[in-house]
Structures are given as structure tokens and as C-alpha cells.
């Protein structure tokens, strides 16, 4: 008997809660009718036409291709309390909302609609009729007894920019702290854009905020020796590391004050990468590994060390989706027409020291190897490895002529049709340096000019 009373009480609680679930509708007299339902259950968009534009490096439209898509994959969120229906994930740029079939599921007698903010006549909704969604609509749901109704605002959000487009802004030119700097190396620290560079008086640090496109540059001295190889600058955690041409490893927390780590390597070395566990460096045609920069040992190679680069060495450490860690090494080797590319990869749980370096030879069927560029820049962006830089030694590439994308970690490098360098900076003869900040802006600095660009969709607000 007690169990039966409990079940009756539970069903009574559910019945009492139902009017709260279907928030009551107000009738013309302002009273509340709790059991006359007039609410929208769901809204689903049908097929939407979209024109995809292809633009040149100047941003001019060179072709337009119709590409309709199923907009039902973009969920419409219903806020019954606020009376608002909208998609939090905006539709792609170029979507044509002038005639869209919309499926509206509701409780009530009928739904009518009109453009929001007007006193136009209400039109009866029919799922077979397309709606013009270029402007917000009002949806009026009438209850079955005709005494109650509720009005929703229905709007469809569309991105105002092409997500896969990259546009550049020249932030500054003739920046005084950057004028005369050679061998520049750009990087970020917190919200600061920082550039180390060499002057006749020593190595200085120029910096400004990354918060805005334009900023105020300041210049500060460092205690780095003139023997410092600025292009070997690597960041691990909160520390910076670089090597000197006489075989020392230096570290710093702020890029201004530096101190030596370990001992000077008598034969000289070039820092390749710093991971959480090891330093990697090249010395006399050998790949070395050290846990403390004090004692060094040869690391494992899958082929002859003759193909290790001897200049222009750049590297990236990337975390793959399967939790593998991979170091991508790109550099120049005397006698090679193209860049020399190596990888070191280890699985999660595998000792890093057991992984060997793998050389990617340029085979006859690979028509798009990494070009050998002066002032080579290597960045990780949008899940891709990107290389760009100055003119090539053989004259086949001008400075900043393209961004070369590798999606196979360095085997092939294809000139991108979406990502590009600043057109007005092409052909520069100065040192080129770059970095990516935490807001996905790419910064390129050359000839005391500062450029900033970002792939549009990486700047879209996440809902």
C-alpha cells in the first residue's frame, strides 16, 4: 500500500510540473491559461545555397562557385524564457537566406510569421513554403483553443567573413627599435611581441603588445654575447634557450637576462630543439642529445648523417591528435637544391631516447619538396606546418612569394591557395622573421615593417 501511494505521489508531481515545462501563454486579457499550449518544439533549416568565392592574393574575387549545403547540421537553439530562436554556430560566409525551407515543430493550432520590427500582416506558416531569413522574423504560435499565443524572435546568424581567408594588415613601418637589426628572431611572451636582433653595439630586444594591431615599441639591452646564434632560440615551458657559436647553451626567463646551462662543448654546436627531457644539437655532422647540456651523446639516425643540415636550421615540436610527439627539422645542406628535412617521433609511453631521427629524401616522384629559402621561417598554424622566407638560392623563388604547406610533416610542401604572405612585402631584401601569438595572429617582420594576419575562422567567437 505504501508503494502504491508513493507511485501516485510521483505521478502527481510530474503533472504539477508540466505547466512549468511548457511555460504558460498569456491571453489577450493578461490572464494565464496553464493548459493551452502554444510553444515551439524545434526549428530545422533545410538546404541553403552558398556561393564560394576564390580570391587572389590581393583579395580580389576571381571565381564564384555555387555550393549548396544542408543547414540542418547547424542546430537552432530555442530560449523559451527570452522568446529567442537562433543558431549559435553561424552559417558559412556567402550563405543565401533569401529563400529557405524551414521545418517548425510546435504545440498549438498554427504558426504565423512576419518580419520583426514591422506591422506587416501575419502570414500563415507552411512547411512547403520557403522563408526569407535575411532579416529576423517574428513567429506567433496560436493555441488550439485560439485564446492564447506566444511570439518568438527567429534569426539566423551568418559569418560575415570567409573562414578560410587570410587577410594582412600593415601595422607599422619604419619602426625605430627595429631599424638596423640583423639576424632577427621574433617570438611571443604572454601578451608581448618580442624581437631579438643584432646591432653593432650588441644584441637588443625590441618589444610591444600583441593586444592591438598597432602598438608602442620599446628597446632594451640584453647581456647576450655577440656569439649568440639567435636563430636557435627555442622555448620550453616558461624558459628560452639558445646556443652560441662557441658551443654554449644559454637560458633565460625574460629574453633579457641570460645565463649558461651546463658546460661549453669544445667542438661547438647548434641547438636544434629543447624538449621537456632533452637538448638536441648538431655538431660536426652529428646529432647530439643531452639531458643537462653537460654531457652529450650521439642520437639515433635512420640513415647516413651526411644529410644532416649544416646551416639555416629550424625546427618545430608538435603534439599530434593521437598524443604522439614529433619534431620537424628543416635546414640547408651544402650541395642540395632543396631543404633537408628530418623527423623524430615517439608514441605516448615510449621513451623519447629510443626514437630515431628519420630523413625524408627528395624522391624523383616528389615534385613539391621544401624549397631552399634564405631567412627560412617555420611555423605551426591551423594544424599545418608552414614554411616561407626570402628568395631561393637558385632564383626560382622571390622573397615571401608564397606559404608552403606540409600536411605530412615535411615530405611534401605545396604552395597554399588559401594562406599567403603580404603582397606588398613580396620581394623584400631584408631579414624576415615571424611568430604566432595566442590569438592565432601571424606576425611577419621585415625591413622595420610589421604585418599581422589571421585566418578568419580562427578568430570567430566560440559559442
C-alpha positions in Angstrom: 0.0 0.0 0.0 2.8 2.4 0.8 4.5 1.6 -2.6 1.2 2.5 -4.4 0.9 5.8 -2.5 4.4 6.6 -3.5 3.7 6.0 -7.2 0.6 8.1 -7.1 2.6 10.9 -5.5 5.3 10.7 -8.1 2.9 10.9 -11.0 1.1 13.8 -9.3 4.5 15.6 -9.0 5.1 15.1 -12.8 1.6 16.5 -13.6 2.1 19.6 -11.4 5.5 20.2 -13.1 4.2 20.1 -16.7 2.8 23.6 -16.7 6.3 24.9 -15.7 7.9 22.9 -18.5 5.5 24.4 -21.1 5.8 28.0 -19.8 2.2 29.4 -19.8 1.0 31.6 -22.6 -0.7 34.9 -21.9 -4.1 35.6 -23.4 -5.5 38.9 -24.6 -6.9 39.8 -21.2 -3.5 39.3 -19.5 -4.6 36.2 -17.5 -2.7 32.9 -17.6 -4.0 29.7 -19.1 -1.8 26.8 -18.0 -3.2 24.0 -20.2 -3.5 25.8 -23.5 -0.2 25.0 -25.1 1.5 27.3 -27.6 5.2 26.8 -27.9 7.8 25.8 -30.5 9.5 22.4 -30.0 12.2 22.6 -32.7 13.3 24.5 -35.8 15.3 22.9 -38.5 16.8 24.7 -41.6 16.7 23.0 -45.0 19.2 23.3 -47.8 20.9 26.7 -48.1 22.5 28.0 -51.3 26.0 29.3 -50.9 28.4 31.0 -53.3 32.0 30.1 -52.5 34.4 32.8 -53.7 38.0 32.2 -54.7 40.3 35.3 -54.3 43.7 36.2 -55.4 46.5 37.4 -53.0 45.1 40.9 -53.3 41.7 39.8 -52.1 40.0 40.3 -55.5 37.3 37.7 -56.4 38.5 35.6 -59.4 35.7 33.0 -59.4 32.4 32.1 -57.7 31.2 28.5 -57.3 27.6 27.6 -56.1 27.9 25.1 -53.3 24.6 24.4 -51.5 24.7 22.6 -48.2 22.4 21.1 -45.5 21.9 23.8 -43.0 20.1 21.4 -40.7 23.5 20.5 -39.4 23.6 23.9 -37.7 21.4 23.5 -34.6 18.8 26.2 -33.8 18.6 26.9 -30.1 15.3 27.8 -28.5 15.2 30.1 -25.4 11.6 29.9 -24.3 12.1 32.3 -21.5 13.6 35.0 -23.7 11.5 34.0 -26.7 14.5 33.7 -29.0 15.4 31.2 -31.6 18.9 31.3 -33.2 21.9 29.3 -34.3 24.9 29.8 -32.0 27.2 28.3 -34.6 26.9 30.8 -37.5 26.3 29.6 -41.1 29.2 29.9 -43.5 30.0 33.1 -45.2 28.2 33.5 -48.5 25.0 31.7 -47.4 21.9 32.9 -49.3 19.0 33.2 -46.9 16.5 34.7 -49.3 14.5 31.5 -49.7 15.0 28.7 -47.2 12.7 25.8 -46.3 12.2 25.6 -42.6 10.7 22.8 -40.6 9.0 24.1 -37.4 7.6 21.6 -34.9 5.2 23.2 -32.4 2.4 22.5 -29.9 -0.7 24.6 -30.8 -3.1 25.3 -33.6 -0.9 27.3 -36.1 2.2 29.4 -36.5 2.2 32.7 -38.4 5.2 34.9 -39.2 6.2 38.4 -40.3 9.4 40.5 -40.4 10.4 41.6 -36.9 10.0 45.3 -36.1 7.3 45.8 -38.7 3.5 45.9 -38.5 3.1 43.8 -41.7 0.3 41.3 -42.0 0.9 37.9 -40.3 1.4 35.1 -42.9 0.5 31.5 -42.1 3.5 29.2 -41.9 3.6 26.3 -44.3 6.5 23.8 -44.3 6.3 23.7 -48.1 6.9 27.4 -48.5 10.3 29.0 -48.3 11.0 31.8 -45.9 13.2 34.9 -46.3 15.6 34.7 -43.4 17.8 37.6 -44.4 16.2 39.6 -41.6 14.9 38.4 -38.2 11.3 37.1 -38.2 8.6 37.0 -35.5 6.9 33.7 -35.1 3.5 33.7 -33.5 2.2 30.4 -32.1 -1.6 30.2 -31.5 -3.0 27.7 -29.0 -5.6 25.1 -30.0 -8.5 27.0 -28.3 -7.5 30.2 -30.0 -7.3 32.1 -26.8 -3.5 32.1 -26.1 -0.4 32.9 -28.2 3.3 33.3 -27.9 5.7 35.3 -30.0 9.3 34.2 -30.7 12.1 36.1 -32.4 13.7 33.9 -35.1 17.0 34.9 -36.5 19.7 33.1 -38.4 23.4 34.1 -37.9 25.8 34.0 -40.8 29.6 34.6 -40.7 30.5 38.0 -42.2 33.9 36.8 -43.4 35.1 33.8 -45.4 36.5 31.5 -42.7 39.3 30.1 -44.9 40.6 33.5 -46.0 43.7 35.2 -44.6 44.0 39.0 -44.8 47.0 41.1 -43.8 47.3 44.4 -42.1 50.5 46.5 -42.2 50.6 47.6 -38.6 53.7 49.8 -38.7 56.6 50.8 -40.9 60.0 52.3 -40.2 59.8 51.1 -36.5 62.8 52.8 -34.9 63.7 49.9 -32.5 63.7 47.5 -35.4 65.7 49.7 -37.8 69.2 48.3 -38.3 68.5 45.0 -36.6 70.0 42.0 -38.3 69.6 38.3 -37.7 66.2 39.0 -36.2 64.3 36.4 -34.2 60.6 37.0 -33.3 58.6 35.3 -30.6 55.9 36.0 -28.0 55.9 36.1 -24.3 52.5 36.4 -22.6 50.9 39.4 -24.4 54.1 40.8 -25.9 55.6 40.5 -29.3 59.4 40.4 -28.9 62.2 40.6 -31.4 65.9 39.8 -30.7 68.3 41.3 -33.1 71.9 42.2 -33.5 73.3 45.7 -33.8 77.0 46.8 -33.9 76.7 47.7 -30.2 75.4 44.3 -29.2 72.1 42.3 -29.2 69.0 44.2 -28.2 65.4 43.3 -27.6 62.5 45.2 -29.1 59.0 44.6 -27.8 55.4 45.8 -27.9 52.0 44.5 -27.0 50.2 41.9 -29.2 46.7 43.1 -28.0 46.2 45.6 -30.8 47.3 45.8 -34.4 49.3 48.9 -33.6 51.5 49.4 -30.5 54.3 51.3 -29.0 57.7 49.7 -29.4 60.5 49.9 -26.8 64.1 48.7 -27.0 66.1 47.2 -24.2 69.6 45.8 -23.9 70.4 42.2 -23.2 73.5 40.5 -21.8 73.7 38.1 -24.8 77.2 37.8 -26.3 77.7 38.6 -30.0 78.4 34.9 -30.5 74.8 34.1 -29.7 73.0 32.3 -32.6 69.6 34.0 -32.4 68.0 31.6 -34.9 68.5 28.7 -32.4 66.1 30.4 -29.9 63.8 27.7 -28.6 61.1 27.9 -25.9 60.3 25.1 -23.5 57.7 25.8 -20.8 58.5 29.2 -19.3 62.1 29.3 -20.4 64.0 30.3 -23.5 67.2 28.6 -24.8 69.7 29.3 -27.5 73.2 28.3 -28.4 76.3 30.3 -29.1 78.8 29.7 -31.9 81.5 28.7 -29.5 79.4 25.8 -28.1 77.5 27.1 -25.1 73.8 26.8 -24.2 72.2 29.9 -22.6 68.8 30.1 -20.9 66.5 33.0 -19.8 63.1 33.6 -18.3 62.6 37.0 -19.9 64.8 37.0 -23.0 66.9 39.9 -21.5 69.0 38.2 -18.8 70.8 35.1 -19.9 72.9 32.5 -18.1 74.8 29.5 -19.2 73.4 26.0 -18.8 75.8 23.1 -18.5 79.3 23.3 -19.9 80.7 24.7 -23.2 81.0 22.0 -25.8 84.6 22.1 -27.1 83.7 21.3 -30.7 80.9 23.9 -31.0 77.3 23.0 -31.6 74.0 24.4 -33.0 70.9 23.9 -30.8 68.2 22.1 -32.8 65.4 21.7 -30.2 64.6 21.6 -26.5 62.0 19.2 -25.2 61.0 18.7 -21.6 63.6 16.0 -21.3 66.4 16.7 -23.7 68.5 19.2 -25.6 69.2 18.3 -29.3 72.1 19.8 -31.2 74.2 19.3 -34.3 77.9 19.3 -34.1 80.5 18.3 -36.7 77.8 16.5 -38.7 76.5 14.5 -35.8 73.1 14.7 -34.0 73.7 15.0 -30.2 71.4 14.6 -27.3 71.8 15.8 -23.7 69.7 15.9 -20.6 71.6 18.7 -18.9 73.8 20.3 -21.6 76.8 19.0 -19.6 77.3 15.6 -21.1 76.4 14.8 -24.7 75.9 11.6 -26.7 75.0 10.8 -30.3 71.3 10.3 -31.0 70.0 7.7 -33.3 69.6 8.3 -37.1 67.9 6.1 -39.6 70.4 7.0 -42.4 73.8 8.5 -43.0 74.5 11.6 -41.0 75.8 13.2 -44.2 72.3 14.5 -44.9 72.0 16.5 -41.6 71.7 20.2 -42.4 74.6 22.4 -41.7 73.0 25.9 -41.8 69.6 27.6 -41.7 68.3 25.1 -39.1 64.7 25.5 -38.0 62.5 23.1 -36.0 59.0 22.6 -34.6 57.7 20.3 -31.9 54.1 19.3 -32.5 51.6 17.2 -30.5 49.6 15.0 -32.8 46.0 14.1 -32.3 47.0 10.6 -31.3 49.2 12.0 -28.5 52.4 11.2 -30.4 55.1 13.9 -30.2 57.0 14.8 -33.3 60.0 17.1 -34.0 60.2 18.5 -37.5 63.7 19.7 -38.5 64.3 21.7 -41.7 67.6 23.2 -42.8 70.1 23.7 -45.6 72.8 21.2 -46.7 75.6 22.3 -48.9 75.1 20.8 -52.4 71.4 20.3 -52.0 69.0 22.2 -54.3 66.2 21.8 -51.7 65.9 22.0 -48.0 66.9 19.0 -45.9 64.0 17.6 -43.8 64.2 15.2 -40.8 61.6 13.9 -38.2 61.8 12.4 -34.8 58.6 10.9 -33.4 57.8 8.9 -30.3 54.5 7.4 -29.1 52.9 8.2 -25.8 54.6 6.0 -23.2 57.6 5.3 -25.4 61.0 6.6 -24.2 61.9 9.7 -26.2 65.5 8.5 -26.2 64.5 5.3 -28.1 63.1 7.3 -31.1 65.4 7.7 -34.1 65.7 10.6 -36.5 64.2 9.9 -39.9 65.4 11.6 -43.1 62.9 12.5 -45.8 64.8 12.1 -49.1 63.6 14.0 -52.1 62.5 11.3 -54.5 62.0 11.7 -58.2 58.2 11.4 -57.9 58.1 14.2 -55.3 57.6 17.4 -57.3 56.9 19.6 -54.3 59.8 19.4 -51.8 60.5 22.2 -49.4 62.4 24.9 -51.3 65.7 26.1 -50.1 64.9 29.7 -48.9 67.0 32.4 -47.3 65.7 33.6 -43.9 63.6 30.4 -43.7 60.6 30.7 -41.3 58.9 27.5 -40.0 55.6 27.8 -38.1 52.8 25.6 -37.0 49.4 27.1 -37.9 45.9 25.6 -38.2 47.3 22.1 -37.7 49.7 22.5 -40.6 53.5 23.0 -41.0 54.2 26.2 -42.9 57.5 27.4 -44.4 58.2 30.7 -46.1 61.1 33.1 -46.3 63.4 35.1 -48.5 64.5 34.4 -52.1 65.8 31.0 -53.0 69.4 30.4 -53.8 68.6 29.3 -57.4 66.4 32.4 -58.1 63.3 30.3 -58.6 61.5 32.0 -55.7 61.3 35.6 -54.7 61.1 36.7 -51.0 57.7 36.0 -49.5 56.3 34.7 -52.7 54.1 32.0 -51.1 53.4 30.0 -48.0 54.4 26.3 -48.4 52.1 24.0 -46.6 53.1 20.5 -45.4 50.3 18.2 -44.1 52.6 15.1 -44.0 55.1 16.6 -41.5 57.7 17.6 -44.1 57.6 15.2 -47.0 55.7 17.5 -49.4 55.4 21.2 -49.4 52.6 22.7 -51.6 52.2 26.4 -52.2 48.9 27.3 -50.5 46.0 28.7 -52.4 44.3 29.9 -49.2 47.2 31.2 -47.0 49.5 33.7 -48.4 52.1 36.3 -47.4 51.5 40.1 -47.5 51.6 41.1 -51.2 53.2 44.4 -50.5 56.1 42.7 -48.6 56.9 40.4 -51.5 60.5 40.8 -52.8 61.9 42.3 -49.6 65.6 42.0 -49.4 65.9 42.3 -45.6 65.9 39.7 -42.8 62.4 38.0 -42.4 61.2 36.8 -39.0 57.8 35.7 -37.8 55.8 34.2 -34.9 52.2 33.2 -34.0 50.5 34.7 -30.9 47.9 33.0 -28.6 45.1 34.6 -30.6 46.2 32.9 -33.8 47.7 36.1 -35.4 50.7 35.5 -37.6 53.2 38.4 -37.2 55.8 39.0 -40.0 58.6 41.5 -39.5 61.0 42.6 -42.3 62.7 45.9 -43.2 61.4 47.5 -40.0 57.8 46.8 -41.2 55.3 44.9 -39.1 52.5 42.8 -40.6 49.7 40.9 -38.9 47.2 38.4 -40.3 44.9 35.7 -39.2 42.8 33.0 -40.8 39.3 34.4 -40.3 37.7 31.3 -38.8 40.3 31.1 -36.1 39.1 34.5 -34.9 35.4 33.5 -34.8 33.9 33.6 -31.4 33.3 30.1 -30.0 29.7 29.6 -28.8 
